[in-house]
Each structure stands twice: as C-alpha cells, then as structure tokens.
Amino acid sequence: MVDLKGQYDAIQAQVNASVISTIESTKFINGPQVKEFQEHLENYLGVKHVIPCANGTDALQIALMGLGLKKGDEIITADFTFAATVEVISLLGLTPVLVDIDIKTYNIDVSAVKKAITPKTKAIIPVHLFGQAAMMSEIIKIAEKNDLYIIEDNAQSIGANYTFPDGSKKKTGSLGHLGTTSFFPSKNLGAYGDGGAIFTDDDRLANTLRGMVNHGMYVRYHHDVVGVNSRLDSIQAAILDIKLSYLDYYNECRKAAAIKYTQRLANNSKIITPFTIGECDSHVYHQYTLRIINADRDALVQYLNKKGIPCGVYYPIPLHLQKAYMSDRYKETDFMVTNQVVNEVISLPMHTELTDDQIDLITDEILTFLA
C-alpha cells in the first residue's frame, strides 16, 4: 500500500547524515532539531504555533485537554473515521456525538452537525478524511453561531488547501481553533516511528499545550497544569524536517497517481472514483478510495489479494457499531450514508513511488474482475 523503502532510497543520504548528526549530539529529547522542525512547519502551515508531541492520538487528546472541557460536554465528530478521533473524547470523560458523512467526500455532513447540536455541545472535530478538506467554511459558520470550538483532525490531509468562497486559501489544520496531525510512517508526512503535532494561532492555548505535553512543566520541576509525557524525539524531528521540504512534491506525486487511476477506472459503471471539491489542491490523496456498486466489494478484495495486489478497506465497521462506542442515543437511520459506504469502499495502493506500469496492472485486474 505504501512504498516507504522507495521513498527512503531517494533521500537516504540526507536522512542518514541528519540522524547520525543527531545521535552524535546526544540531544535526544527536545533537541534543536525539534525546534527547527517546529518553526519550519509553522511557516509551511501559516500558523503561529506548532506544538510537537509523541503521536497523532496524543495530539487530539492534548488539544481537547487544553480547552478545559468538563465531563459530559459533547463533542460532535464523524462516524466514518479511525477510532482515535472518538477514543480520546471518551478517555477524557467527554461525550462523543457521532454523525453521518457526505456521500461524495466521506467527510462530516454539515447538515447532520447542525441537527446534533445541544446545549451541552462544546466542540466539533471535523476529520479531513483520506486527504480531502472538509467543508470548513460551513463548519466555521456553525461554530461561530453556537460558540463552539473547532479541532481539526488533519492526520490524513497535511498539505491540503481549503478554498473559501471568496477564493482565499488556507492549509488544512490551520482553519479551526486547533489542528492536529499524525506523523505515523504511512502518512503523507511520515516519520520513521511515531510522532504528532498540534497547531493553533491562539497564544494562550499554545502556552497551555506546551506545558501539557511535558508533564505540565514550564519550568523544570514546577508543574503548573496537569500534563502528560508526550514529546517528539529529536531523531524523528530531524527526519521530518527533511521530509517536510519534499511534502508538496510528495503530494503532487500522489495527485498524479490519482489522476491516472481515475482515467483508467472512471468509465466503469460499477466504480465511483474519488470526488474532489473545487480545485485539485483540496485533496492530497492519503488514500485513493473507490466505491464499488452493484458488485461484490469483498470478493474484489479477495481477488486482488490472490493476485498479490495490496488493497485496504478503510473502514469496515462504523464507530457507532463498535462495541466500545455503542450508545442508545444512536438510531441506524442517522447513519444511512456511513452504513452504505462501509460495504462499498476499497482503497488502492497510494504513495509517491507508484509507476504507470503498477497503476496499469492494478486497474487492469480490477476491470477484469468487474467485467
């Protein structure tokens, strides 16, 4: 699904030199590499503050901790996403409110968000799923009208642009009160281990979060807030700083591969190819996800596996049906789209080293099966 070895080969000399330099410095925690990467990422995203941390799940959890929410406060998010988004809400004693998604983009349904708001609602977590920006202009309007926080889950979409109705653009992750991301190795900007970060333009929030990621300390052994141990180590920061300089190139490679996939598959009546809102820069194709209609998706998965072609189903079970997150508050009629797409979606190999021959082979086999 992801050719990390091929990507590494292209930047091997830079990465190796940087890693060795970091090791020789012996500044493994909060070394200068972390500060340099932080500043470069701030410039790239156009945000005032980046707070690096240990992983993307921690980023979400610490972002919510920084808002000072109380037990029982409700957080609205999408039913169709990875569990980390709802996991942290539950861990903090907050109440997740899951809502349906848009059939075209797989992102949170704005109309469903409006219906889900109650006096207990405190925040919305839109997930920019599979690499595509959610409908942030509408979400921002809803948040402003109802005095809600927005925490963007940008784990799959770093580098994507959101275009506002007036034509102005901002990077995903920089649009809400807080943005979060993961640097898991398979992400568009991936480390060689775990890593994550939180983004904000709010000086007060940034200060709070910087203490929280380091045991609540601003001065050594002075614990001013309840915190956690969640730091991006210096070696990962050094690697990420190199890869950040290639991120736009990596995303362009993914888009080029996506266009080739779509050209090969778009004319088959049993396939719905990914939809992109507005200009192509709103989607950075963390996943290239099809919907298979009037055909057996699971049989296609088995067929591709037998042919040695990787594929994935993201995600086979909606969150509202997961044992950990079931609730009497939910009705199946509230999740008509999610319940449909979990039986239709299939993601194809997507990475920066995909060749035309590989795309031809993958698409030929899909078309053969669906013939």
N, C-alpha and C positions, 0 to 999 in steps of 0.2 A: 504493500500500500504506500510505503514511503521509503525512498532510497537515501537513507542517511549516509551510507558509505560513499555513494557517488558525490553527494554534496560536500562531504568532508574532504574527499580527494582534491576537489577544486580549490580548497582554501587551507590545505594541510600545512603548508609552510608557515602561514600567518598564525594559525591556531597553535601549532606546536611551539613556535617561538614565544607566543604570549603565555601559554600555560607554563612553560619552563621558567620564564621570567618571573611569573607569579610565585611558583614554588620556591625559586631561589630567594625571593624577597621574604619568604616565610610569613607574610601578612595575609593569612588565610581567611580571616573574618574581618569584615568592614575595612578591607584594604583599599588603597587608592583606586583600584580597578572598579570597585563598586561605585564610588563617587563619579568616576569618569563615565561609566555606562549610564548612570542615573542622569547626568547632565546631558549626554547625547540623546537619550530617549526623551527627555523633556523638550529638547529642541525639535526633535523629529515630530512629536505629537502636538507641539504647540501648547503645552500645559506648563503651569508654574512649578508644579511639584510632582515628582515621581518618588514613591516610597518602595524600594525593592523589598521583597520578602522571600520566604522559602519555597512557596508553590502557589498555584492559582487558587486552590481551595482556601488556603490561609488568607490570600488577598481578599476574597469575598467575605470571609468571617471577620477579619480585622476591619474592613470597611464598614460592616454593619455595627461592630463594637464601637467604632468611633462616633457613631451617630447618637449614642446614649439612649437607645430604644429600651422599652420596658417589656417584661413578659406579657404575652398576649397581643402585643402590637402586630398588625397584619402586614405582610409583605406580598405583593402580587408579582407573580412570575409565570413563565410559560410551562405548560405541561409537557411539552416535547423538547427535552434537552437532557444533558447529562445530569446525574443526581447531585453533583457537587453544589449546584445552584440552590437547591432546596434543602440539602443536607445542612448547610451552615445556618440557615434560618431556624431549623428545628433544634440544632445544637445549642443555640442561644436562647431557647425558650420562647422564640417568636412564633407567630402562626403563619405558615405558608398558605397562600391562596393561589391555587393553580388555575390558569385559564387557557382557553383554546388558542390555536395558531391560525395564521393566514395560509390558505391552501397553496398560494403561489410561492411565497418566500420561506415558509416554515417558521417565520418569526412571530412574536406575540401579536395576537389580534387586538387592535386598538379598541374596537367596539366591545370586546369581552372585558378589557381592562376597565372601561367606563362602568360597565354593569357590576363589576366586582367590588367597587369602592364602597366602604362603610365608614362610620365614624372612627373605627379602630385602624383604618388603613394609614400607614405611615410612609411607605416607600413602594417603588416599582423597580423590579430588576428585569430590564429587557436584555435578552440574550441575542447577540448578533450571530445567529446560527449559521454554521457551515461556511462562514466567510462573508456573509451579506449583512449590510447595515439594516437594522430595524427602522420602523417609521418614526424616527426620533422627533420630528417637528410636531407630530400629533401627540406623542407621549409627553413632550415638554409642555404643551398646552394643558394637557390633563393634569400634570403635576403642579403647574403654577396655579391652576384654578382651584385645586384641592389641597394646596400646601403640602405636597409630598416630596420626598427625596427620590432622586433617580440614581441608581447604582448600575452602571453598565457592566454586563458580563461580556468582556471583549476577548475571551480566551481563544476564540477561533477566527478573529477578524482583524488582528492588528495590521495596520497599514491601509485598511479600507477607508474611503472617504464617504461622508454623508453630505449630500447636496440639499440645501434648504430651498424652499420655494422661490426665494429671491436670487438664487444662483450661487450664493456663497457656500463654501465648503469647510468642513472640519473633519479631523480624523475621528473615527470611532474610538471610544474610550475617553474622549475629551468633551463630550456633549452633556453629560449629567453632572450632578454634584460630585460623584465619584465614579471612576472607571477602574476595572480590574482586569488582569490578564494572567495567563499561564505561560511559562516557558518550557513546558513539557517537550521532550525532544522532537515529537512529531508535529509540533505547531509550526506555523509559518515563520515565526522567530523562535527557534527552539534551542535550548541549552543541551549540554551533554550530561544531563541529570535533571533534577527538579529545580524550579525557580518560579517566581511570580513577581507581580508589582501592582501597586495601587496608584492611581492618578487623580489629581484634583487641582483646581485653581484656588481653593479656599485655604488661606494661610492658617487659620485656626485649626481646621480639620487636619491639615498636613502636620502641624506640630503635634497634635494628639496622636496621630497614627505613627509618627516617627518614634515616639516613646513606646507605644503599644507593641511594636514589632520587636522591641529589645527589652522585654521584661518590665515595661513601664518606666524605664530609666531615661532621664535626660542628662543627669549627672551620675557617674558610676556609684552604685550602691544607694542611690536615692530613688525610691520607687514612688513616683507621683500618681500614676494611674495603674489599674490592673492591666497587665500586659501578657504577652506570650513570647516564646522564643522562636522567632521566625525571621531568619536573615538569609539573604542571598550571599553565598560564599564567593570569595574573590576569584577563584578559578572559573566558576560559571559566569561571573560578570565579565571577565576578560574574553571568554568565548563569545558571549552575547554581544559584546561591543564590536567585535569583528563582524559578526553576522548581521548586526543592525545596519552596517554600511552596505550590505547586499540585499536588504529586505525588499526594497522596491523592485529590484531585479528579480528576486525570487517570486514576488507576487506577479510580475509581468509574465514570467515563465509559466506560472500556474494558469493565468488567464489565457495565454496562447494555447496551452494544452486543452483547456476547457472549450475554447472555440473550435478546436479540431474535433474533439469528442462530439460537440453539438452538430457540427457539419455532417458527421458520419451517421448520427442517430436521430436527428430531428424529424426525418420524414417517415419514421415508422409509427404507425397508429397505436402501437402498444407501449410506446415510450413517451414520457413527458420529461423533456430536458429542463435543466435549471433555468429559472426565471430571474432576470436581473432588473432591478428598479433603476430607471434613468440611465446614466452613463455607466459604462462597464467598471469604472473605478470604485463603485459601491460594493463590489464583490471581489474578494481575494481568493476564493475557492480553496479554503482549508479542506473542504470535501467537494467532490463533484458527485452530486446526488440526483439520481433519476427516480421517477415514479414509474412502476410497471403496472399497466392497467390491462384488464381483460386477458391476463396471462398469470402464470404461477410464479410469483417472485421467489419463493423459497426453492422451487425446482431450478430456477435460473442460478441461484446461489450455489446449489449442489453441482450443477453442470459446470460452472466456472471453476469451482474448487477442483473438480476432477481433471479439468484442463490445465490446472496449475496457475490459474489466474486469480490473484487476490481480489477480494471484494469485502464489503462490510455492510451490516445493517445497523444504522445509527438513527433511531433507537428502536429496538424491537418491542419494548413494553413502556407505555406512557407512565409518567410519575404517579398519576392518581391511582394506578392499579398496582404500584409497587407496595409490597407488604408494609414497609416502613412508613409510607406516606398516605395510606388509605384513610379516608375520612367520610363520615356520614354526611358531611356538608356537600359532597360532590354528587352530581347526577350525570349519568352517561350522556344524556342529551346536551350537557355543557361542553362535551369534548368530541363533537361529531367529526371534525377535521382530523384531530390527533388520532382518533380511533381508526380513521381511514388510512392515513399515511403510514402508520406503523406497519401496515400489511403491504405497502406498495414500495417503500423507499429501498434503494440499494446504492451504495457509494462505490465508485470505481477508484483504482489507483490514481493518486494525485500528488505530484511532487515536482521539484524543479528539474529533474533529470529525465522526465518522460520523453521518449523519442517518437517520431512519427510511426516507425515500424511497430513499436509497442502499442500505440493507440490503435493502429490498424488491426493488429492481432486481437486486442481486447474487443473492439467493436465488431469485428468480423464474427467472433464467437457469439456475441450477444445477438446479433442479427440472424445468425444461423439457428440459434435456439428458438427465437421468436418467429421464425418463418412459418 
